[in-house]
Amino acid sequence: MARLTTPYTPAVWLSANERVLAARMHCTSRYDDLPAEGRYLVDKFLARSLGYQTRMLAVVDQLALNHLDVTEPRSPEQLANEILDSVTTHPG
């Protein structure tokens, strides 16, 4: 994670809270239908993902990089507009 040096190439880091990430991962993996071994793998991957996000957000904050929390659901159009607004009001 570092500032982009390519002209006219903005970046926006997206994150969601742990509850949302866990719910999405459980839903897409059909967690409730998995045997114990499958749940173990999903749990390990979720823990790894949450750890990565924690470290990512620390660096994003430290470097004052552009960030958008996507915990609250939005339509694709709303999210695209928020991202575009974010990069025009937060020069990289």
C-alpha positions in Angstrom: 0.0 0.0 0.0 1.6 3.2 -1.1 0.7 6.3 -3.0 0.3 5.7 -6.7 2.8 7.5 -8.8 1.0 7.0 -12.2 -0.7 10.3 -13.1 -4.5 10.4 -13.1 -4.7 6.9 -11.4 -6.6 7.3 -8.1 -7.2 4.4 -5.7 -9.9 3.9 -3.0 -9.4 1.2 -0.3 -12.7 -0.5 0.5 -13.5 -2.1 3.9 -16.5 -3.4 5.8 -16.9 -4.3 9.4 -16.2 -7.8 10.7 -19.9 -8.8 11.1 -20.5 -8.0 7.4 -17.4 -9.8 6.2 -18.3 -12.9 8.3 -21.9 -12.9 7.1 -20.9 -12.6 3.4 -18.3 -15.3 3.7 -20.6 -17.6 5.6 -23.4 -17.1 3.0 -21.2 -17.6 -0.1 -19.5 -20.7 1.3 -22.9 -22.1 2.5 -21.2 -22.4 5.9 -24.2 -23.9 7.7 -24.2 -26.8 5.2 -20.5 -27.6 5.5 -19.0 -30.4 7.5 -16.7 -29.6 10.4 -13.6 -29.7 8.2 -15.1 -27.3 5.7 -16.2 -24.9 8.5 -12.6 -25.0 9.8 -11.2 -23.9 6.5 -13.8 -21.1 6.2 -13.0 -20.0 9.8 -9.3 -19.9 9.1 -9.8 -17.9 5.8 -12.1 -15.5 7.6 -9.6 -14.9 10.4 -6.8 -14.4 7.8 -9.0 -11.9 5.9 -9.9 -10.0 9.0 -6.3 -9.8 10.1 -5.3 -8.5 6.6 -8.0 -5.9 6.7 -6.9 -4.7 10.2 -3.3 -4.3 9.0 -4.5 -2.7 5.7 -6.6 -0.1 7.5 -3.7 0.8 9.8 -1.5 1.6 6.8 -4.3 3.3 5.0 -4.8 5.6 8.0 -1.0 6.1 8.5 -0.5 7.1 4.9 -3.8 9.1 4.7 -4.9 7.1 1.7 -8.4 7.3 0.3 -10.8 4.9 2.1 -14.5 4.1 1.9 -16.3 1.9 4.4 -18.8 -0.2 2.5 -20.5 -1.8 5.6 -23.9 -0.3 4.7 -25.4 -1.8 1.6 -25.7 0.4 -1.5 -26.7 -0.1 -5.1 -23.9 -0.5 -7.6 -24.7 2.9 -8.9 -24.6 4.5 -5.4 -21.2 2.8 -4.7 -19.7 3.9 -8.0 -20.8 7.5 -7.4 -19.4 7.5 -3.9 -16.1 6.1 -5.2 -16.0 8.7 -8.0 -16.9 11.5 -5.5 -14.1 10.2 -3.2 -11.4 10.4 -5.8 -12.4 13.8 -7.0 -12.5 15.3 -3.5 -9.4 13.4 -2.2 -6.5 14.0 -4.6 -4.0 11.2 -4.5 
